[in-house]
Amino acid sequence: MRIKVGLLLLALLSGCDDSVPEEKGFAGLGGDASVFTPVVPGRVFSFPADHGPHDGFRIEWWYVTANLKDAQGNLFGVQWTLFRSALKAVPEQSGWGNQTIWLGHAAVTSATAHHAAERYARGGVGQAGVSLAPFNAWIDDWRFSSQGPDALADLQLSARDKGFSYQLRLTSTRPLVLQGDKGFSQKSEQGQASYYYSQPFFQASGALEIDGKTYQVSGPAWLDREWSSQPLTANQTGWDWFSLHLDSGEQVMLYRMRQKDGAPYLTGTWIDAQGQTQSLHASDISLTPQDTAKVAGREMPVRWAIKIPAKHLDISITALNPNAWMDLRIPYWEGPVQFKGGTGYLEMTGY
């Protein structure tokens, strides 16, 4: 699940347009979104069209993480995210009448360093966007773009800022994965949801620079695509999201939506090595925070115990760098994690 802190952009921009709903719940996304297109079960996904933007929905994102290693065994993590946020439920327009705001986040993490950066852009003027045939997602000079006719088979991923840069090639011949119920990903007992698919089988390789030193790296990468109009309730205060690459070739996605009152909403997906999925429910999963670290004045759970008994999974995951704090205008924690038998990524918001 990639609700992601870019959703806070709508709250930040609430003064720009009287039609933005009053803030309720985390990021204002528990507020009324009746003017936007609802997310309902039964959508038939269509590719490559669904790789592109979706008019009428309030928020969507293109999100990539990669767990990388160099020849000497040094470990790194890379994040690249592009958010599209609609101020009004209207079709895209050209020029300054456009009612879309774009936000980009990029980061690099090692065991001893973490750098993050952000970009903002108004739609309609060419500074940011997503196009098809060929697929190209960009904001300024940060790009995620296809190198061939198959939109998500062979791509280049790049970003740079003070202290870091990366240029990676991502390839996969595996099928896309529809999360939840055939792509309908529920986020609460009240029915809030997103449309959600992933490509968890990317293999990444290329160059990564951090603090003036360049490394040749490779490893597994994960793409998430989500779009929604009201994915949260007013009672939900934040989330903990995990993407895990198992050495067996299997993949796991889990998320825990924390609430002001009551138990967290917990769900996920088990993805076998061939790309077949099985939904995981709260009764299937034990997800327990363990050790914490003081990060940016907050106590952050940087070690977790995860058990999925039916899949014989019993692991303890730890952050590669507990200080992977995204010190941006909208701050949150996000970084690579490791465990016996695999690697992954963790995002924590609302702490």
N, C-alpha and C positions, 0 to 999 in steps of 0.2 A: 504494500500500500504506500502510495506516495502522496499523501495529502500535503505534506511539506510546508515549511514555514513561509514559502512564497505566497501562501494564501493570505498572510497578514497584509500583503500589498493592498488588498481591497479595503482593509480597515484604515491603512495609512492614507489612502486616496479618497476616503469617504467624504472629505470636504470638497472634492473636485466635482461632485455630481450629486444632486439631491435625490436621484433615484436609487443610490446605493442603500441597501437596507441598514437600519440601525444595528450597531454591533451587539451581538448576543453570543455568548459562549466563546470558545477559543477562536481567535482570528475573525470573529464576527460571522462565522459560517453556521451558527445555529439560528441566525435570523431568517426572516421570510425571504424566499427566493422564488416566489410564485410567478414573477415576470420572466424567469428564465426557464429553459427547457428542462423538464424533470428527467431523472434517471429511473427507468422502470425495467423490470425483467423482460427477457425475450428479445433483446436487440440481436440482429444478425450483423456480425462484423463483416466489413468489406475492405480488403487490402488490394492496392496500396492506399485507397482513399482515407482509411482511418489512421494512417500515419500522419495525416495533415490536420489542420485546425478544424474545430467544430463550432460553427456559428450557433448562437442561441444558448450555449452553456456558459456558466459564469467563470470557471477556472479549469485549466488543463496544463499538463507539463510533459516534457520529454526529459528523462532523467537517466544518467549513466553513472555507475560506479565500477571501479576496477581494482582488484587485489593483485598487486604486481611484485615481482622479485627480479633482482639482477643476478649476474653470474656468480657473485660473491655471497649470495644469500640474503642481501639487504632487502627488507620488506617495505612496501609503499602502498598507499591508497590514493586513488584519484576520483574526484567527483566532478560532474558537469551536468548542469540543470538549466533548462529554459522553461519559464512559466509564461502562460498567456492568460491575462485577467481581463474580463469584459466589464466595462462600466455600465453598459446597457445591453439588453438582449436584442441586438440588431445585427444584420449582416456586416461583414467587413467593408469599410469604405476607404478610398484612397485619400491622401492628403490629411490636413490637420483636423478634419471633421471625424477622423477615425476614433472609435470609442474603445480601443484596446490598449492596454499597458503591458509591456513585456519586461520581464526580470530575468537576469542570468546570475547563477552562482557557480563558482568554480573553486576547487580546493585541491591541495596536495598534502599528504600526511606521510611522515616517516616515524620511526620510533622516538626521535628526539625533536622533531619540528613539525609545525602545522601552519600552512598559509591558506588564506581564503580571500576571495574577492567577489565583487558584485557589479552588475551593470544594469542600468534602467534605460528603457526606450519607449517612445510613443509609437503606436502602430500607424501604418499608412504612409510612412515617409522613407521606407527602405532600410532603416537602421537595424531592424530586427524582424524576424518572421520565420515561417516554415513554408516551403514549397515542395511540390512533387514533380517527378519525371524530369530530372532526377531529384531524389529526396535531398533537401538542404534545410537545416535548422541553424539559425545564426542570430547573434546579437553583437554588433560591432565586428571585431575580428575573431570572436570565438565561434567555432563552427563544428557541426556534426553533420557530415554530408556523405552521400552515397558515391561509390566509385564504379558502379555498374548498373545494369538494368533492374536487378533485383534490389529493391529499396533497402532492405536490412541484411543483405548478405555480405557486403564488403564496404566498410565506411571508414572515414577519417574523422578523428576527434582531436580538437586542439583548443587550447586556451593559454593565456599568459597574463601575468601581472607582476608587480614587485615581489621578488623572492622566489618565483616559480614559473615554470612553463611546461607544457607537454604536447607532444604530437604522437598520436597513437593510431594504429590500424586495428579495426575490429572486424572479425570475420566469423561467420557461422553458416552452416548448412542445415541447421536443426529447425524444427517448426517453432512458431510462436506459441506462447502459452496463454490461454484465457484464464484469468484468476476468478475465484469465487464460483458462482453458478453461471458457467458459460460466458464469463466476462462481466456479469453483474456482481459487484463486490460490495456486500452490505457492511455498513460501518456502525450500526447501532441496532438495538432491539426495536426501535421505533421505525426502522426501515430506511434511514439515510444510507446513501450508497453512491458509488461511482462506477463508471465503465473502466475496466482495468485489464490490460494485457501486458505481457513481459516477453523479453528475449533473454533468458538466463544463461544461454549457452555460448555467448560470445567468447572468443579468444582474442586477447589484446597483445600487441607488441609495438615497441617504438622507443622513443627517447623521452626522458623526464629530467627536468632540471629543477634543483632545489638549493637555495642558498649558494648559487654560483657553481655548483658541481652537477655534471650531466651523467646520467645513468642510462644504460640500455636495459630495458625491462620487458617482461612478459607475464601473462597470467590471465585468469578468468575475469570476465566483465559481465555486467547485468544491465539491461535496459528496462525501465518501467515507463508505461504510457497510461495516464489516467485523465479522465475529464468528468466533470460533475457540475452541479449547480448548488446543492446544499448537502455536502457529505458529512456534516456533523450535527449534533444536537447542542442546545444551549447548555447542557449539563456536562459536556465533554471538555476537559481541561488540557489535554495534550496526548501524545502517543509515543510508543516505543515500537520501532519497525526494524525487522531483521531480514536480510537476504543472505542465505548460506549456501556456499558451494561445497558439497561433500566430495571427498576424494574418490568415492564410489561412482561418481558421475551423476548422482542425484542432487536435486536442489530443493531448498526449503524457503518459503516466505512466511513470516509470522508478523502479526501486529497486535498490539495491546492498546486499546483506546481507554485512557484513564478518565474517570468521571468524578464530579463533585460528590455525588451520592451513589452508593452501590458499587458492586464489583466491576472491574474493567471489562470492556467488551473485547474478547479474545478470539482470534480466528487465524487461518492461514491456508497454505497450499503445499502439499507434497508433490514434487515433480520427479518422476523416475527418469532414468538415464536415456530413455527413448522419447521423453517429452510428454508422457501421459500424466494426467493430474488426478489428485484426490483431495477434496476439500477437507480441511481440519477444523474441528469445532472446539469450543472451550473444554469439553470433556475429554478430548484427545490430547490436550497439551498441558504441560506444567512449565510455566515460565516464571522464574523466581529471581528477582534482583538479589545480588549477594554483596560483594565489596563495593564501597563508594569511594570517590575521590573528590576533594575540594577543587572545583573548577569554576573560575570566574565568580567566586563567591557563592557557588551553589554546590550542594551535595549531589553528585551524579553517580548513578549505578553503572560502574564500568566493568563489572564482572557479573555474569548471569548464568544460572543453571537452566538448561532446557532439556525436557524429557518428552518424548513422544513414544510411549510404550509399545503401541501397535507396530511401530517401525523400528523398534529396538534402538532408538536414539536416546542417548543419555550423555550429554556433553556439558562442559563448563567453558563458556566463551569469555575471553578477556580482550580489552581494547589494546591495539598495538601502541597507541599513544593516548593515555587518559586525558590529556589536555587538548583534544581535538575539538576545541570550541570555535564555532563559526562566529567570530567577533565582527559581525556585520551590522547594518542598520537594524536588521531583524535577527537577533542572535539565537543560536541553538547549538546542540552537540551533534556532530556527525563524523564518523571515521571508521577505518577498517578494524575488524576483529579477527581473532584466531582461536582455534581450538584443536584438540587432537582429532585429526581426521578431516580437516578442512579450513576454509577461510570464509570471510563474509564482510558485511557492512551493517552498521547500526546507526539509526537516527533516533534522537530523543528530543522532544519539544515540550514546552510548558513547565519546565522545572524552575 
